[in-house]
Amino acid sequence: MEALALRPPSVRCGSPATCCRTSSASYDRGEGINPKGWQEDIVFGLLYQADTHARLGNEANALAYCARLPADFWTPGVYGAPRGGKAEIADTLRRMAAEARRQRGTPSAK
């Protein structure tokens, strides 16, 4: 059985969007194993879920995962994920999602 890694996978899986969808599914499975632990102990999983959704252009899901982070959460931005407190991370996620949509030519989330 493969161990759950709490960092973006270093697997080559085609396009960045395909990698993000693969990562998102993996994080969802990780959360499903222990939802309470994911929320209270393994909070970086929530950050990585938010990050992958932003990279896919899905601002609403990215911000929903960000909102679940603890109020006092802060990160230096490991493995390329957004850095700062919740408000800074949310701002970064919005910009990332908008850029992902712009690159794909899809409409704004608003």
LINUR-V257271 format. One record per pair of residues at least 6 apart in sequence whose C-alpha atoms are under 8 Angstrom apart, sorted by the first residue. I is the first residue (numbers start at 1). J is the second residue. If there is no record, write none. Layout:
I/J
I/J
This chain:
4/30
6/44
6/45
7/45
7/48
7/79
8/23
8/48
8/79
9/23
11/19
12/19
13/19
17/55
17/56
20/52
20/53
20/55
20/56
21/52
21/56
23/52
24/49
24/52
24/53
27/45
27/48
27/49
28/49
30/38
31/38
31/45
38/45
38/46
39/46
39/68
39/69
43/69
43/70
46/65
46/66
46/68
46/69
47/65
47/66
47/69
47/81
48/81
49/62
49/65
50/61
50/62
50/63
50/64
50/65
50/66
50/93
51/62
51/81
51/82
51/93
52/62
53/59
53/61
53/62
53/97
54/61
54/62
54/93
54/94
54/96
54/97
54/100
55/96
55/97
55/100
56/97
56/100
56/101
57/96
57/97
57/98
57/99
57/100
57/101
58/97
58/109
59/93
59/94
59/97
59/98
59/109
60/109
62/93
63/90
63/93
63/94
66/86
66/89
66/90
67/86
69/86
71/86
72/85
72/86
73/85
73/86
74/83
74/84
74/85
74/86
75/82
75/83
75/84
75/85
76/83
76/84
77/83
77/84
82/89
82/92
82/93
83/89
98/108
98/109
101/107
101/108
102/108
